[in-house]
Amino acid sequence: MIKANSCYFIILLILLISCKGGDEEERGRIIHPKEEFFPSTKPYVSITDDNSNFSQSEATEYFPRLKSAKRAIKIGVEKGEREETFGEIKGVVSDSLGNVFILDAQHNKVRVFNKKGAYLFSFGGSGSGPGEFMSPADIDIGKDGRIYIADRYNAIKIFEPKDSGFEYLTTIKIHLVPDAFCILRDRLFIRGIGLDKADLDSTDFKIIHTYSADTGEYLYSFGDPYNSPNTMILKQLSDGTVACNEATETVVSTFDMMPYVFGYTVNGTLSWAAKIENFSQRPIIQGTDNSVSLKNTGSNFDSINSFISIAKSNWFLVQVVERPARRDVQFNQIRFRSYLVSSEDGSGGFLSSDLPILLFANRERMFANDLLNSSYPSVVIYNYD
């Protein structure tokens, strides 16, 4: 699923990390990202804004539908009933009945609404006990209708549908802090920096870790990080998200601050790599004391905000966020570019600069975070024409 904390992370990153300029290389500092530390990109497919490399006719169905999607329902209010007042929206999924599940990280709950936006019930709670969350990061739904929640306290918590709502089923303990995850077949693909536990002697970090959704058993890890010998830099630049496409059984991973997209088989073999050509990377400076800071280039820079599989299709939506390279960034200065990417080979094309911040999409609707348009957290549902 999408890494839904990205919008908040972007602003926090700008506020918390200092900006520096000058000839850093001459001062003995290292400027990242460096090509030598990139994961292998194979011969990559170019994703261009003029769509010159994008010729798949199947995409013609989605271009007009996504661009013409109409705002239909808003869930969330500034003041009102507790059930409709959100704190921090981390993710959204929708089931086969059209019910909407919204993960609220501030209140550590999942709020459930019907397809018309009427509140139904909630589940979860704050704490470390069964069915409770300490720091929920992502949400997904399995084919069996079970809801899976990634908790940054090294856990995936599972809830199953009951007549009266959802009931806690079990917890899968994992060996890393999860940033995002997705479900494919009977496996959980969890995005985060961790060691390959299948190789007891390994000291190599991987970015995708596979667990059985049924038994909770660890299976294998794959995907190379930004492989700097400095562990702090490695972890900083290796942050990203993961998404699964059932139609082609493809697991796709991205890096927040780099323009590459990687498509893997279910078993972790790299199938293709793609690069978003219109992408302005902001340099990260590694100081002589191993401190980390962002270089102030005076120009806008990009990062990948989300990567979403369109349910029951071969397509992904990727959103790139562009913002000024300074501390005092206002929401109205942030821009999003959306691309459509094939799960089969990574080919893709520019879609729009007008789509909202996307959280989830299927063949009927897309669900967006209304963060840039509202003074309070809310989810807006768009219907396709």
Secondary structure, 3 states (H helix, E strand, C coil): CCCCCHHHHHHHHHHHCCEECCCCHHHCCEEECCHHHCCCCCCCEEEECCCCCCCCHHHHHHHHHHHCCEEEEEECCCCCCHHHCCCCEEEEEECCCCCEEEEECCCCEEEEECCCCCEEEEEECECCCCCCECCEEEEEECCCCCEEEEECCCEEEEEEEECCEEEEEEEEECCCCCCEEEEECCEEEEEEEEECCCCCCCCCEEEEEEEECCCCCEEEEECCCCCCCCHHHHHHHCCEEEEEECCCCEEEEEECCCCEEEEECCCCCEEEEEEECCCCCCCEEECCCCCEEEECCCCCEEEEEEEEECCCCCEEEEEEEEECCCCCCCHHHCEEEEEEEECCCCCEEEEECCCCEEEEECCCEEEEECCCCCCCCCEEEEECC
